[in-house]
Amino acid sequence: MGKTFTHQVVVITGAGGGIGRALALALSGRGARLALLDRDLDGLAGTIDALPAAAREDAGTWACDVTVAQQCDDVIAGVIARFGGIDILINNAGISQHSLTSDTSLDVLRRVMNVNFYGSVHCTLAALPSIRARRGMIAVMSSVAGFAPLVGRSAYAASKHALHGWFDTLRSELRGTGTGVMLVCPSFVRTDIDRHALSGDGGQALKDKPLVGDLAAPEAIAEAICDGLARRERQLVPTKMAWSALWLNRIAPSLYERVMLKKQGAAYIKKSG
């Protein structure tokens, strides 16, 4: 186990499962006090049940739709009232989409942007004064799709690219304040985000993941995030596949595109004829 976060108040959005639940377990083991947010109350209950007894008694849960700015303001105010302040915010809530750009409605694009981009913005703006006062950290769950194209995920990639623009700028503006911003860019992780992905018309995509390579375990990503927070990283690329995509896209973008289409495109391009 790496550095502890004893007595530090950590807010995790999307804490009802996947990486969010893994983060709650990892951080509870490092002494953090947990404020867990999700729309899924059953999922939050499952996360609480999975915690050690001492962490379970101290943790707080809040129902929160991150797409609603006022709700985020109210929930963050409730967290501060309960714990006295916030040291770390982890913007983890997210949604994906499986469809070619030409088959994706504007409504789906807006829905994905509202969760992945505006949801992170809403929570960050609400928590920023407290985090800044405590010289804390903001972590944002991005993706390989935040710095490289990904076929069949244009809305998802757009939302993740937007996170980089907004949070990289925020980090620059916070320079000298002692407040850190870390973007987390894993490759594919063994969670339900793709099983719950939207289709191009807004339904549920309901397809097997057209992925390549091994899926990272959420527990491994959570531990990497904890270590990255302790080091106050600017950008965390926690998997070999993500590192390969980062550098190949940076050095030889045309080659990256060919490789990505070969490995990821069959489920989409072939269907389109």
N, C-alpha and C positions, 0 to 999 in steps of 0.2 A: 504494500500500500504506500502511496506517495504522500505528499504533504496533506496535513489535516486542515479542515475548515471549521475548527471548533468555535461554536457560538456564532458563526456567521449565518446570516439569514439569506437563504437562496430561494428565489422564485423560479419555478419551472412551469412553462406553459406546455400544453399537450402531455400532461403527466399521467394520463390514464392508461398508457401502454407504451410498447415499443421502446425507443430510446429514452423517452421521458420517464418511464418507470425504471429503466436501468439506471438513469441518472439519479433518481430518488434513492435507490438502493445504494449506489456507490457513494453518494454524498452523505447519506445517513451513517455509513461506515466510517466516514472521515469527520464526523462530529458536527455536520451542518444542521441548522434548524430549517425546516422545509415548509415552504408555502407552495402548494400544489394546485395548479389551475387546469381545468379542462371543461368542455361541454358535456363530456360523458361521465355522469356521476357514478355509474356502475364501474367504469374503468378506474376512476379515482378511488373508489372503495377497495378495488382489488389491489391498487398500489399501496394504500394504507395498510391493508392486511398483510402485504408482503414485507413490510418494514419490521425491524426489531422492535421489541416492546417499548423501549425508552423513546425511540424516535417516533413511534406511532402515537404515543401520548402527547408529544410536543408538536407534532406536525399539524398544519392547518390545511383545509381543502376549500376551494372556492369554485363554484360553477362560473365559467367565463367563456363567452363567445368573443374571441379576440378581434372579430371583424367589427364589433360595436365599440366605438371609442369611449362613449360614456360608461359602458359597462367595465371596460378596462380601467378607467379612472377610478370608478367606485371600488372595484376589487383591490387595486393597488393601495388605495386609501385604507381599505380594511386590513390588508397585510401590514401596513405601517402601524396602524392602530394596535394590532395584535402583537407585533414583534418589536416595535419601536423604530424600525427602519429596514432598509434593504441593502445588503452588501453585494449580491450577485443576482442578475437577471439572466435566465437562459431562455431565449425565444426559440422554442422547439416545435410548437404547434405547426402543422403543415398538411397540405393536400397535394395530390398529383393529378395528372391527366394523361390519358393514352389515346392519341389520335393525331393524324397528320394535320398540319396547320390549315390546309384547305378544307378539312372536315370539322374544324373546331369552331364552335359558335363564339361570338363576342361575349355572350353571357358566361360561358365556361372560362374564358380568359379573365373576365372580371372577378369571377368567384375565386379562381386560383390566386390572382393578385391580392384580393381582399384578405385571404387567410395568410398567405405566405409573406407578402410584403407589408400590407397595411396592418395586419395583425401584429407583426413585430414592431412596427413604428408606433402603434397605439400604446402597447405595453411599455416600450422604451421611453416615450415622452412622459408617460404617467410616473414611471419609477425613477427617471433621470435625476431629479433634484435630490432624492434621498441617496442614490448611488453615488452621486458626485460629492455629497457631503461626507460620505464614508470612504471616499477614494476607492470605490469598488470596481466591479467588472460587469460588462455586458457581453454575453455570448449569443451568437446568432447561428442557427442551423441552416447553412447553405448546402452546397452539393458540388460535385463535379460539374453539374449543369449551371453552376454559377460563374464558371469561367470558360466553358466550352459548350458547343452545340450538342444537342442530344435528340436524335430523330424520334418523332412521336411524342415529344414532350415540350412543344414550343411554349405553351402557357407556363408550365413549370419552370423551364429555363429562363423565361422572361422575368418571372418573379424572383428567381435566385440571382440573376444578373442585377436586378434592381436593388436587392439587398446590399450587394457589394458597393454600388454607387453611393447609396445613402449612408451606410455604416462606415465605409472608409472615410467619407467626408466628415461624419460625426466624430470619428477618432481624431482627425486632423484638428477639428475645432476644440476638442477636449485636451489637446496637447498641453502639458504643463500643469494640468489640474490633478494628476494622480489617478485619473479614471481611465480604465482600459476598455478596449473593444476588440473582441475576438470573433472572426468568422470561421466556422467549422465546415470543412468541405470533404465529406466522405464520399466514397463510391456507393455501390448498392449495399444495403443493410437488410438483414433478415427481420423486417417488420411488416405490418399490414398496410403500409401506405399505398403500395401499388395494387393490392387487392381491393382497396376502397377507392381507387382512382376514378375520376370522371371520364366518361366517354365524350366524344366530340359534341354530342347533343345534350350533355348534362346528365345522362343516366350513369349507371355504374358500369365501368368498363368490363368487369367480370372476365378477365383473361389471365392466363398464367403469365408470370413475369417473363418477358422476352429478354432475359439478362444473360450475361456471359461472365464466366469466372465464379469464384467462390463469393458467397454473400458474407459480409462481415457480421459478427455477432453484436447485437446492441450493447451487451455488457462490455465488450472490448472498446467500442466507440465511447461509451460513458466513461470508462477509466481514462481513455486518452483525453477526453474533454476536461476531466478533473485535473489531470497533469498539466494540460495547456493553460487552464485557469491559474494554477499555482505558479506557472512560469510567466503568466501575463502575456501570452502569445498574441500576435496580431492576426495571423491566419494559421489555422491548424488543418493539415492534410493528413488524416490518420491512417490511410490505407495505401498499399503499394499501387493498386489500380488507379487510385486518385492521383498519386504522384506521377504515374506514367502518363495519364491523360493531361495533367497540368503542363508537363514539360513538352510532350509531343505536340500539343496544340499551340504552345508558345513558340517552339522552334520550327515546326513543320506543319502548319495548320491544314494544308491540303492533304497531307498524308494522314493526319489525325482524322479528317473527315472521311477519307476512304476506308480506314480501318473501322471507324465507328459505324459507318453504314453497312459494312460487311458483317459486323458482329451483331448489330442491333436493329438493322433496318428491315430484315426479311419479313417480320411480322406486320409491317406497315406498308412498305413499298410494294410488295408482291400483291397485297390485297387491293391496292389501288389500281393495279393493272399497268 
